[in-house]
C-alpha cells in the first residue's frame, strides 16, 4: 500500500503541475469544452438554447466612396449610406428583432451623408422597431443635459441608490435611425472598472436621477422575448438583486445593476443543433453564430456560381437572422480590446452577444472556487489511500465504481449550481489511481513478497 501511495503521490504532483500550467496557457481548451458540453448535456434541461446572430462589421468591409468623396483617406469611417446598405442586407431576411450597436457621427459635408435623401431612415423603417445604442457618462450634476434623450423607464422594487448612474448622453443615435428605434445606453464612459482583472461586466439597468432605464443589452433581450419594457421589474429588496423580464426571464445582477459575463460558459464558438423538417430532411439550426457584411452581400448575387455555393454553405446562418436576436456592430481587429480571464480578446460587440446568449440560455456558469478544486484533489488522494489497501482482484471493480461515482458527483454539482472545474487534473489523477493500483503491487500481494 505504501509503495502504491508513494508512486501515486510522485506522479500526481507532476500531473497537478501540468494541469496548472495548461490552465494558464490554455493548452487543454478542447478538453475543457468537451467536458463542459457533457455537463451541459446532462444538466436535466436546466439550460436552454440561446438565439443570437452577430452581423459583424469587420476588417474586410470597405466603406463606400462616391463622387467627391472618392479621394478622401480611407480611415474606416462609415457613412450613412454604408449603414443604410448594412440594414438593407439584414432587412431582406425579415428579422424578428435587431439591436444597432454603433454610435456613429457623420460629416454632413460628405456626399454619402447628405440628409436630404434620408437613406438610413428609409432602411431603418423596413425593419422591426430597433434597439439603438447611445453612450452615456456620469459627470456630476453640473453636466446634466438641458434636453436629455427620452429613455424608457422600468419598474424598481427596493433602493436603487447603488445602481450605476449617468447624467448625460455623450453620443446620441443618429436621428434617421432613431426614427424607427428605441434608444438605450450601451456604454457608461465614466465606469472604468467594468473590465477589471479579467472579469467583464455589462450594464443591464442604469439610474438617471430618480428614473431607472434599461441598458441596451436588457432592452434588446426583452425586445426579442416579446416583453414590453414596462413589464420589466428590477428587484432590489430581498438580498438577491435580479431583473424580471415579464415571466420570461429572471436575470441575476450585481448590486450596481451589472451582469457578470461568464468567462468560460461554452459560448466561445458557434452553437447549433440539427433537426428535421417536414419532409424528413436534416436541417441545421444556428443558436449562436455570426455573419460578416461581405457574406451578407453574397445574397444579392444569386446568379453567380461562387455565390450559389456560398449561399448553400451559409444557409443555416442566413436562416438564423429570421429567428435570432440580431446584433449589428463592429468586430475589427482594432475593436478587440477587452481581455477575458481565459486570455481571449473580445470586441464590445462580441461581449454583448455573449451576454445576450448567457441571459437567453441561463448559462450563468462559473468555476469552482480554488478551495473546492483543491478539496477535490484531496478527496482523490483519500480515495487512493483507501483503494490501495485492496488486492488487485478487488481493486479494479472498486476503483471503477469509485471513479464513476466521483465523476457523477461532479455532474450533479454542475446541474444544481452551474459550477464546473477544468477536468484535466481530476481525470488524470483518477486514471493514475487505476493504473498505479493495477501495476504497482499492494495489499496482500505486497505482504507475500
C-alpha positions in Angstrom: 0.0 0.0 0.0 2.8 2.4 0.9 4.6 1.8 -2.4 1.4 2.4 -4.3 0.7 5.6 -2.4 4.2 6.9 -2.9 4.1 6.3 -6.6 0.7 7.9 -6.9 1.9 11.0 -4.9 5.0 11.5 -7.1 3.2 11.2 -10.4 0.2 13.0 -9.0 2.3 16.1 -8.2 3.6 16.1 -11.8 0.1 15.9 -13.2 -1.2 18.7 -11.0 1.7 20.9 -12.1 0.9 20.0 -15.7 -2.7 20.8 -15.2 -2.0 24.2 -13.6 0.4 25.1 -16.5 -2.3 24.0 -19.1 -4.9 26.1 -17.3 -2.8 29.2 -17.5 -1.6 28.6 -21.1 -4.9 27.4 -22.5 -3.4 24.1 -23.7 -6.5 22.0 -22.7 -9.2 24.2 -24.2 -10.6 21.3 -26.3 -10.8 19.0 -23.3 -12.4 21.8 -21.2 -15.0 22.4 -23.9 -15.8 18.7 -24.3 -16.3 18.3 -20.6 -18.4 21.4 -20.3 -20.7 20.4 -23.1 -21.0 16.9 -21.4 -22.1 18.6 -18.2 -24.5 20.9 -20.0 -26.0 17.9 -21.9 -26.6 16.2 -18.5 -28.0 19.3 -16.7 -31.5 18.0 -16.9 -32.9 20.7 -19.2 -31.9 23.4 -16.8 -30.2 25.3 -19.7 -31.9 26.4 -22.9 -30.5 27.3 -26.3 -29.5 30.9 -26.9 -30.7 32.8 -30.0 -28.1 35.4 -31.1 -26.7 36.2 -34.5 -23.9 38.8 -34.8 -23.7 40.8 -38.0 -20.0 41.8 -37.9 -18.6 44.9 -39.5 -15.0 43.5 -39.7 -11.7 44.4 -41.3 -12.9 43.1 -44.6 -15.6 45.7 -45.1 -14.7 48.5 -47.5 -16.5 51.8 -46.8 -18.4 53.2 -49.8 -17.0 56.1 -51.7 -18.7 58.1 -54.5 -18.5 61.5 -56.2 -16.2 64.0 -54.4 -15.6 61.6 -51.5 -13.6 59.1 -53.6 -10.2 60.8 -52.9 -10.7 61.1 -49.1 -8.4 58.9 -47.0 -10.0 55.5 -46.0 -9.8 55.6 -42.2 -12.5 53.0 -41.7 -15.2 55.6 -41.0 -18.6 54.6 -42.3 -21.2 56.9 -43.8 -25.0 56.9 -43.6 -25.1 55.1 -46.9 -22.8 52.4 -45.5 -25.1 51.8 -42.6 -28.2 52.0 -44.8 -26.7 49.3 -47.0 -26.0 47.1 -44.0 -29.5 47.5 -42.7 -30.9 46.7 -46.2 -29.0 43.4 -46.3 -30.4 42.5 -42.9 -34.0 43.5 -43.7 -34.2 41.1 -46.6 -34.3 38.3 -44.1 -37.2 39.8 -42.2 -35.6 39.6 -38.7 -37.6 39.3 -35.6 -35.5 41.8 -33.6 -32.4 43.9 -34.2 -30.1 45.9 -32.0 -27.9 48.5 -33.6 -24.7 48.9 -31.6 -22.6 51.6 -33.4 -22.9 55.2 -32.2 -21.6 57.0 -35.3 -21.2 60.7 -36.0 -21.2 61.9 -39.6 -19.5 64.6 -41.5 -22.5 66.4 -43.1 -20.4 67.8 -45.9 -19.7 64.4 -47.4 -21.9 63.3 -50.3 -22.8 60.0 -48.7 -24.0 61.7 -45.5 -26.4 64.1 -47.1 -29.7 64.1 -45.1 -32.0 65.3 -47.9 -32.4 61.7 -49.2 -32.5 60.1 -45.7 -31.1 56.7 -46.8 -30.6 55.5 -43.2 -34.1 56.3 -42.2 -35.6 54.6 -45.3 -33.5 51.4 -44.5 -34.4 51.5 -40.8 -38.1 51.8 -41.5 -38.0 48.4 -43.3 -37.0 46.7 -40.1 -39.0 46.0 -36.9 -38.6 48.6 -34.2 -34.8 48.7 -33.4 -33.0 49.0 -30.1 -30.4 51.7 -30.9 -27.3 52.4 -28.8 -26.1 55.5 -27.1 -23.1 56.2 -24.9 -23.6 57.9 -21.5 -21.5 59.2 -18.7 -21.8 60.3 -15.1 -20.0 63.7 -15.0 -21.8 65.2 -12.0 -24.9 67.3 -11.7 -23.3 70.2 -13.3 -23.1 68.2 -16.6 -26.8 67.4 -16.8 -28.3 67.9 -20.2 -30.8 70.6 -20.9 -32.7 68.4 -23.3 -32.0 64.8 -22.3 -32.7 61.9 -24.6 -36.1 60.3 -23.8 -35.1 56.8 -22.5 -37.9 54.5 -21.4 -38.1 53.6 -17.7 -38.6 50.3 -15.9 -40.2 49.5 -12.5 -38.0 49.2 -9.4 -38.7 47.5 -6.1 -36.2 48.5 -3.5 -33.4 51.1 -3.1 -31.8 51.9 -6.4 -29.1 54.2 -5.0 -26.3 51.6 -5.6 -27.1 51.3 -9.4 -24.7 52.8 -11.9 -25.8 56.3 -12.7 -25.4 58.7 -15.5 -26.1 62.4 -16.0 -25.8 62.9 -19.7 -25.6 61.3 -23.1 -22.2 61.6 -24.8 -23.0 60.0 -28.2 -26.5 60.1 -29.5 -28.1 57.7 -32.0 -28.4 59.2 -35.5 -31.8 60.9 -35.9 -32.5 58.9 -39.1 -32.2 55.5 -37.4 -33.9 56.7 -34.3 -37.0 57.3 -36.4 -37.6 53.6 -36.0 -35.7 52.9 -32.9 -35.8 52.9 -29.1 -32.7 54.5 -27.5 -30.8 52.6 -24.9 -27.4 53.2 -23.3 -24.7 50.7 -24.4 -21.6 52.0 -22.6 -21.0 54.1 -19.5 -17.9 56.1 -20.2 -17.4 57.0 -16.6 -17.5 53.4 -15.3 -13.9 52.3 -15.8 -14.0 49.2 -13.6 -16.4 47.1 -15.7 -13.4 45.3 -17.4 -11.0 44.9 -14.5 -9.0 41.8 -13.7 -10.3 39.7 -16.5 -13.9 39.9 -15.0 -16.1 41.5 -17.6 -19.4 43.2 -16.6 -22.0 44.9 -18.8 -24.8 47.2 -17.5 -28.4 45.9 -17.5 -30.0 48.9 -15.8 -28.8 52.4 -15.1 -30.1 55.2 -12.9 -30.7 58.8 -14.1 -31.9 60.8 -11.2 -35.0 59.1 -9.8 -35.5 57.1 -13.1 -34.1 53.7 -13.8 -33.7 52.8 -17.5 -32.8 49.6 -19.3 -29.4 49.4 -20.9 -29.1 48.2 -24.5 -28.5 44.6 -23.5 -31.6 44.3 -21.4 -33.7 46.3 -24.0 -32.6 44.0 -26.8 -33.2 40.7 -24.9 -36.6 41.9 -23.8 -37.5 43.0 -27.3 -36.6 39.6 -28.7 -38.6 37.8 -26.0 -41.6 39.9 -26.9 -41.7 41.6 -23.5 -42.6 45.3 -23.3 -40.1 47.4 -21.3 -42.9 48.5 -18.9 -43.2 44.8 -17.9 -39.6 44.7 -16.6 -39.1 44.9 -12.9 -35.8 45.4 -11.1 -35.9 43.6 -7.7 -33.5 45.1 -5.2 -35.5 44.5 -2.0 -34.8 40.9 -1.0 -31.0 40.4 -0.9 -30.8 38.8 -4.4 -30.7 41.6 -7.0 -32.3 40.5 -10.2 -34.2 41.7 -13.2 -37.5 40.1 -14.1 -38.3 40.3 -17.8 -42.1 39.7 -17.5 -42.5 36.0 -16.8 -39.9 35.0 -19.5 -36.6 35.6 -17.7 -35.1 36.2 -14.3 -31.6 37.7 -14.6 -29.2 37.8 -11.6 -27.4 41.1 -11.4 -24.8 42.7 -9.2 -25.8 45.4 -6.7 -24.8 48.1 -9.2 -27.1 46.7 -11.9 -24.4 45.0 -14.0 -24.2 41.4 -15.3 -21.0 39.4 -14.9 -20.4 37.7 -18.3 -19.2 34.2 -17.5 -15.7 33.7 -18.8 -16.0 30.1 -19.5 -19.6 29.3 -20.4 -19.1 27.4 -23.7 -20.1 30.5 -25.8 -16.7 30.9 -27.4 -17.7 29.0 -30.5 -20.6 28.7 -32.8 -23.5 26.7 -31.4 -26.0 24.8 -33.4 -28.2 21.7 -33.4 -29.8 19.5 -36.1 -33.4 18.8 -36.5 -35.6 17.5 -39.4 -38.0 19.5 -41.4 -41.5 18.4 -42.5 -40.0 16.3 -45.4 -37.7 14.5 -43.0 -34.5 16.2 -44.3 -31.9 17.3 -41.8 -31.8 21.0 -41.0 -29.2 22.9 -39.0 -30.4 25.5 -36.5 -27.9 28.1 -35.6 -28.3 29.2 -31.9 -25.2 31.4 -31.6 -23.5 32.4 -34.8 -22.2 35.3 -36.8 -22.1 36.7 -40.3 -19.9 39.4 -41.9 -21.2 42.1 -44.1 -19.3 40.5 -47.0 -21.1 37.2 -46.5 -24.5 39.0 -46.4 -23.6 40.8 -49.7 -23.4 37.4 -51.5 -27.2 37.1 -51.1 -27.6 39.6 -53.9 -25.5 37.5 -56.3 -27.7 34.5 -56.7 -26.8 34.1 -60.4 -23.1 33.8 -59.7 -21.9 30.2 -59.3 -19.5 31.0 -56.5 -22.2 32.9 -54.7 -24.6 29.9 -55.1 -22.1 27.7 -53.3 -21.5 30.3 -50.5 -25.3 30.7 -50.1 -25.7 27.0 -49.7 -22.9 26.7 -47.1 -24.2 29.7 -45.2 -27.9 28.9 -45.5 -28.4 28.0 -41.8 -26.7 31.2 -40.7 -28.9 33.3 -43.1 -32.0 31.5 -41.7 -30.9 32.4 -38.2 -31.4 36.1 -39.0 -35.2 35.4 -39.1 -35.3 33.8 -35.6 -32.4 35.1 -33.6 -31.7 38.4 -31.9 -29.6 40.2 -34.5 -26.8 42.4 -33.1 -25.1 44.7 -35.7 -21.7 46.0 -34.6 -18.0 46.4 -35.1 -15.7 43.5 -34.7 -12.5 44.8 -36.3 -9.1 43.9 -35.0 -8.8 47.4 -33.5 -12.1 46.9 -31.7 -10.9 43.9 -29.8 -9.6 45.4 -26.6 -11.5 43.6 -23.8 -9.4 40.9 -22.1 -11.0 37.9 -20.5 -9.7 35.8 -17.7 -9.1 32.9 -20.2 -6.8 35.0 -22.4 -9.3 35.9 -25.1 -9.5 39.4 -26.5 -13.1 40.5 -27.4 -14.7 43.4 -29.1 -17.6 45.1 -27.3 -19.9 43.6 -29.9 -18.8 40.0 -29.1 -19.1 40.7 -25.4 -22.6 41.9 -25.7 -23.5 38.9 -27.9 -22.2 36.5 -25.3 -24.0 38.4 -22.6 -27.3 38.2 -24.5 -26.7 34.4 -25.2 -26.0 33.9 -21.5 -29.3 35.5 -20.5 -31.3 33.7 -23.1 -29.9 30.3 -22.3 -29.5 30.7 -18.5 -25.8 29.9 -18.8 -24.7 31.7 -15.6 -21.9 29.2 -15.4 -19.0 29.8 -13.1 -15.9 28.0 -11.9 -15.5 26.1 -8.7 -13.6 28.3 -6.2 -10.0 27.4 -5.6 -10.7 25.8 -2.3 -13.2 23.4 -4.0 -10.7 22.4 -6.6 -8.1 21.5 -4.0 -10.7 19.8 -1.9 -11.4 17.5 -5.0 -7.7 16.7 -5.2 -7.6 15.9 -1.5 -10.7 13.7 -1.9 -9.0 11.7 -4.7 -5.9 11.3 -2.5 -8.0 9.9 0.3 -9.8 7.7 -2.1 -6.5 6.4 -3.4 -5.3 5.6 0.2 -8.4 3.6 0.8 -8.4 1.7 -2.5 -4.7 1.0 -2.4 -5.2 -1.3 0.6 -7.1 -3.7 -1.6 -5.5 -6.6 -3.5 -5.6 -6.4 -7.3 -8.5 -8.8 -7.6 -10.8 -6.5 -5.6 -9.1 -3.2 -6.5 -10.2 -2.9 -10.1 -14.0 -3.2 -9.7 -13.9 -1.0 -6.6 -11.8 1.6 -8.4 -14.0 1.7 -11.4 -17.1 2.2 -9.3 -15.4 5.0 -7.3 -14.3 6.8 -10.5 -17.8 6.7 -11.9 -19.3 7.9 -8.6 -16.8 10.7 -8.4 -17.5 11.9 -12.0 -21.2 11.6 -11.5 -20.9 13.8 -8.4 -19.2 16.5 -10.5 -22.1 16.4 -13.0 -24.6 16.6 -10.1 -22.8 19.6 -8.7 -22.9 21.3 -12.1 -26.6 20.6 -12.6 -27.5 22.1 -9.2 -25.1 25.0 -9.1 -23.9 25.6 -12.7 -20.4 25.4 -11.3 -17.6 23.4 -13.0 -13.9 23.0 -13.0 -11.5 22.1 -15.8 -11.3 18.3 -15.9 -7.6 17.6 -16.7 -6.4 17.3 -13.1 -9.3 15.3 -11.8 -9.4 12.9 -14.8 -5.7 12.4 -14.9 -5.5 11.7 -11.2 -8.4 9.2 -11.4 -6.7 7.5 -14.4 -3.4 7.5 -12.4 -5.1 5.9 -9.5 -6.4 3.0 -11.6 -3.0 2.5 -13.4 -1.0 2.5 -10.1 -3.4 0.1 -8.5 -3.1 -2.3 -11.3 0.7 -2.1 -11.9 2.3 -1.5 -8.5 2.0 -4.4 -6.0 0.0 -3.7 -2.9 -2.3 -5.2 -0.3 -1.9 -8.9 0.2 0.4 -9.2 -2.8 2.9 -6.9 -1.2 2.8 -8.7 2.1 3.5 -12.1 0.4 6.5 -10.6 -1.4 
